[in-house]
């Protein structure tokens, strides 16, 4: 869509939508991405090279296009194009696709009522990463690389990944929304081969560091301090004994607990998964509609919410792609399942199938990752409320036999999110209330409900961090989404640990 | 020039377009490479026995890398394929960024094609023109009579045309590939009991679409799941038979964690240069990378113009060496092996067991209990250096008991070393192979498959989590 003189005005987009509704569509919307820019700079062992592809260490990608969605006969049709000459044809294809889909409908789609809004959302960013000269970014990387280039470190990788997206949204109900979202995901990793022969690694992906998330988070002092910590911990890992195969308490730090929550609360409570819309690929959920209000998901210490109003997170985006404003909804209230991650379509269907009003309107979580993908339920900020069990030191002091785990290394989850296996980068043993030495190759596994019901400590607000997820995959065709998790330190008892 | 990707004139159009970009870069005195990817995709998605999404997309992407001495910069964009000025701006953006990149410690080799290569061996005009009505008719036939109020249909029928092309400033030659593909996954699931079964098919031509084989598998599996008892298996060691999907998953990770030279250089390979020439897997295990395997959507020359040849990665269990890309050769002084391609053409070669389907296998007499796992969900790399991976069974496991009866095991988790799986555990492989789709799930359409036996037998494999229900 580089030829901007052929891009419709807002009124012209609305005219195209009107044409579809005149043609029989009961609803239609269009998302126009005037800019979808992503940039990546990678430094690997001092070279501007992508360590995983061997390609250039500086890459920039731009997209522009539009996606049209419409309802006809209770079924969706969708079409997308990057070609401004094909706008009329693309709208027509969306309606044709809906008419074809209407030939096989089991539950006619009805959209929950919403407040029709006109609005704008701009994510907080003090310094746009795309405005930072490349020389300045490379100088930062080189300075940090020098910190990481120490004894024991065989591989060093630093990555700066940024996106800037400008979206216009119009629908047949009259909503008109503009969004500009800048996301920035820097990270650094050190790797080394230990005395056991295994490759070990430590990674730093910063949690929320302030009120905005542009280049301003690249404070050299902060990153150098974190870099020194990574190198120190890597060298401890290289000579550490293996994690024991055992049953212990597991104290999960926020930089790992976010992934636990992501996989076994977030995905499990996506209403489209619960209703069976992801069964052919991503999977379903062990949760049933009759569980809402009844299921003891975890101990009474567990309160979880989907909060798209958290300041400065990729999971806060102003309005979803149904045009619904950001919501803050309880998912689990003191252990009891009460809510789901939802959209206009799925709350209506779920309430009808349950025969009761479980959900009061859309949860505002319908999002698409690009112009050529249709919106589906995506996590916003799936958070655990802070608890009353003190800080990390308090929780350690209260633990007889445990391990403290940090940093995600691998994750594998049952298709209904009923069980899981996680490996982490590093762990520390806890014996008699004291943190002991590092162990390598830590992992833990469990059944989801048993696990959350064994939650015996939740850290206070001092332990609560917002972690970002840049790469949540779901859907067919596949979609990668950005979101967040606000997470305290948590402890679970009687967990199977070790490879 | 027609705007239709399916036009026979399309290769000429792409050549002309890339050549304009090439000449522009040369005019500006910069070395550059250009890659073109265009797709015309259609996806019909089913859920809850309805069409939940019917979508089409026509997207063209341009990738540019500008190189100068030891600097390089890449830019890419989704483009209007007829807007050459916009494409020139993408080239210019790379050129403008190039002086700002710092030098790397080694020189990159510039791709230089010595001849034009046009490959359309995987292009089927019949599949390219399949429409929504024909897709829904296929699905209706493959699932006729199998749905009830409780048993619902889900799935995807994804098809499309993919066109790729490469050129560089080093020569006026093009490496062009165009193909069609269809990937079909159909799932039947019980709302009440939460079990799910599936059947899949991956083809590149319409004549190979076979709704009857999907129907036969789904109907047989459905009968098992309606009539056999569910069971929670005790933890322990089992004789296991893996289906085509599970075998392809393990085969993919075997190549990734052993054959990939880049993983070896990163320290994440389960093998080292010391293992070359050694018997590291069972003699039953031969894995090849073979550009003659049409089912894998091969390309005859790689991005550097090297003619590709069949090569064993494991020859009867002996590791023959790492696959090396040009970038590894440049950085580490290795010899490139002609594998700079979008998708490898991998095959785990068949064995000698004369069995084509799980239906056939289940009907054979057996001297032990056997756990059939057709599919693995969400495989994670627990310890890449040790080849240790974990995953959960999905889509219709069966417990084939020694006495001839069948039970329905709840899903189980396997955490094991690939070296052990394809080593001491491997017992037999079917004499028949099928392709299993391995195209990128999240990015641009780039069809690919791994060719693997339809079934494989493994002994003494531990399960470490056994679910309490479906």
Boltz contact constraints between the chains, C-beta under 6 A:
constraints:
  - contact:
      token1: [A, 2]
      token2: [B, 83]
      max_distance: 6.0
  - contact:
      token1: [A, 2]
      token2: [B, 86]
      max_distance: 6.0
  - contact:
      token1: [A, 3]
      token2: [B, 83]
      max_distance: 6.0
  - contact:
      token1: [A, 47]
      token2: [B, 104]
      max_distance: 6.0
  - contact:
      token1: [A, 47]
      token2: [B, 105]
      max_distance: 6.0
  - contact:
      token1: [A, 48]
      token2: [B, 101]
      max_distance: 6.0
  - contact:
      token1: [A, 48]
      token2: [B, 102]
      max_distance: 6.0
  - contact:
      token1: [A, 48]
      token2: [B, 104]
      max_distance: 6.0
  - contact:
      token1: [A, 54]
      token2: [B, 325]
      max_distance: 6.0
  - contact:
      token1: [A, 54]
      token2: [B, 327]
      max_distance: 6.0
  - contact:
      token1: [A, 56]
      token2: [B, 65]
      max_distance: 6.0
  - contact:
      token1: [A, 56]
      token2: [B, 72]
      max_distance: 6.0
  - contact:
      token1: [A, 56]
      token2: [B, 73]
      max_distance: 6.0
  - contact:
      token1: [A, 56]
      token2: [B, 74]
      max_distance: 6.0
  - contact:
      token1: [A, 58]
      token2: [B, 73]
      max_distance: 6.0
  - contact:
      token1: [A, 58]
      token2: [B, 101]
      max_distance: 6.0
  - contact:
      token1: [A, 59]
      token2: [B, 74]
      max_distance: 6.0
  - contact:
      token1: [A, 60]
      token2: [B, 75]
      max_distance: 6.0
  - contact:
      token1: [A, 61]
      token2: [B, 76]
      max_distance: 6.0
  - contact:
      token1: [A, 62]
      token2: [B, 77]
      max_distance: 6.0
  - contact:
      token1: [A, 63]
      token2: [B, 78]
      max_distance: 6.0
  - contact:
      token1: [A, 75]
      token2: [B, 51]
      max_distance: 6.0
  - contact:
      token1: [A, 76]
      token2: [B, 53]
      max_distance: 6.0
  - contact:
      token1: [A, 77]
      token2: [B, 54]
      max_distance: 6.0
  - contact:
      token1: [A, 78]
      token2: [B, 55]
      max_distance: 6.0
  - contact:
      token1: [A, 79]
      token2: [B, 56]
      max_distance: 6.0
  - contact:
      token1: [A, 80]
      token2: [B, 57]
      max_distance: 6.0
  - contact:
      token1: [A, 81]
      token2: [B, 58]
      max_distance: 6.0
  - contact:
      token1: [A, 82]
      token2: [B, 59]
      max_distance: 6.0
  - contact:
      token1: [A, 82]
      token2: [B, 78]
      max_distance: 6.0
  - contact:
      token1: [A, 83]
      token2: [B, 80]
      max_distance: 6.0
  - contact:
      token1: [A, 93]
      token2: [B, 56]
      max_distance: 6.0
  - contact:
      token1: [A, 97]
      token2: [B, 54]
      max_distance: 6.0
  - contact:
      token1: [A, 100]
      token2: [B, 54]
      max_distance: 6.0
  - contact:
      token1: [A, 100]
      token2: [B, 132]
      max_distance: 6.0
  - contact:
      token1: [A, 101]
      token2: [B, 51]
      max_distance: 6.0
  - contact:
      token1: [A, 101]
      token2: [B, 54]
      max_distance: 6.0
  - contact:
      token1: [A, 104]
      token2: [B, 50]
      max_distance: 6.0
  - contact:
      token1: [A, 104]
      token2: [B, 51]
      max_distance: 6.0
  - contact:
      token1: [A, 105]
      token2: [B, 50]
      max_distance: 6.0
  - contact:
      token1: [A, 106]
      token2: [B, 48]
      max_distance: 6.0
  - contact:
      token1: [A, 106]
      token2: [B, 49]
      max_distance: 6.0
  - contact:
      token1: [A, 106]
      token2: [B, 50]
      max_distance: 6.0
  - contact:
      token1: [A, 134]
      token2: [B, 100]
      max_distance: 6.0
  - contact:
      token1: [A, 135]
      token2: [B, 100]
      max_distance: 6.0
  - contact:
      token1: [A, 138]
      token2: [B, 102]
      max_distance: 6.0
  - contact:
      token1: [A, 193]
      token2: [B, 267]
      max_distance: 6.0
  - contact:
      token1: [A, 198]
      token2: [B, 385]
      max_distance: 6.0
  - contact:
      token1: [A, 199]
      token2: [B, 267]
      max_distance: 6.0
  - contact:
      token1: [A, 199]
      token2: [B, 268]
      max_distance: 6.0
  - contact:
      token1: [A, 199]
      token2: [B, 385]
      max_distance: 6.0
  - contact:
      token1: [A, 276]
      token2: [B, 47]
      max_distance: 6.0
  - contact:
      token1: [A, 276]
      token2: [B, 48]
      max_distance: 6.0
  - contact:
      token1: [A, 277]
      token2: [B, 47]
      max_distance: 6.0
  - contact:
      token1: [A, 277]
      token2: [B, 52]
      max_distance: 6.0
  - contact:
      token1: [A, 279]
      token2: [B, 154]
      max_distance: 6.0
  - contact:
      token1: [A, 279]
      token2: [B, 187]
      max_distance: 6.0
  - contact:
      token1: [A, 279]
      token2: [B, 189]
      max_distance: 6.0
  - contact:
      token1: [A, 280]
      token2: [B, 154]
      max_distance: 6.0
  - contact:
      token1: [A, 280]
      token2: [B, 155]
      max_distance: 6.0
  - contact:
      token1: [A, 280]
      token2: [B, 156]
      max_distance: 6.0
  - contact:
      token1: [A, 280]
      token2: [B, 185]
      max_distance: 6.0
  - contact:
      token1: [A, 280]
      token2: [B, 187]
      max_distance: 6.0
  - contact:
      token1: [A, 372]
      token2: [B, 57]
      max_distance: 6.0
  - contact:
      token1: [A, 372]
      token2: [B, 59]
      max_distance: 6.0
  - contact:
      token1: [A, 410]
      token2: [B, 380]
      max_distance: 6.0
  - contact:
      token1: [A, 410]
      token2: [B, 381]
      max_distance: 6.0
  - contact:
      token1: [A, 410]
      token2: [B, 382]
      max_distance: 6.0
  - contact:
      token1: [A, 411]
      token2: [B, 380]
      max_distance: 6.0
  - contact:
      token1: [A, 412]
      token2: [B, 378]
      max_distance: 6.0
  - contact:
      token1: [A, 412]
      token2: [B, 380]
      max_distance: 6.0
  - contact:
      token1: [A, 412]
      token2: [B, 390]
      max_distance: 6.0
  - contact:
      token1: [A, 412]
      token2: [B, 391]
      max_distance: 6.0
  - contact:
      token1: [A, 413]
      token2: [B, 378]
      max_distance: 6.0
  - contact:
      token1: [A, 414]
      token2: [B, 392]
      max_distance: 6.0
  - contact:
      token1: [A, 415]
      token2: [B, 377]
      max_distance: 6.0
  - contact:
      token1: [A, 415]
      token2: [B, 394]
      max_distance: 6.0
  - contact:
      token1: [A, 419]
      token2: [B, 465]
      max_distance: 6.0
  - contact:
      token1: [A, 421]
      token2: [B, 390]
      max_distance: 6.0
  - contact:
      token1: [A, 423]
      token2: [B, 382]
      max_distance: 6.0
  - contact:
      token1: [A, 441]
      token2: [B, 383]
      max_distance: 6.0
  - contact:
      token1: [A, 473]
      token2: [B, 442]
      max_distance: 6.0
  - contact:
      token1: [A, 476]
      token2: [B, 156]
      max_distance: 6.0
  - contact:
      token1: [A, 477]
      token2: [B, 43]
      max_distance: 6.0
  - contact:
      token1: [A, 478]
      token2: [B, 441]
      max_distance: 6.0
  - contact:
      token1: [A, 478]
      token2: [B, 442]
      max_distance: 6.0
  - contact:
      token1: [A, 480]
      token2: [B, 442]
      max_distance: 6.0
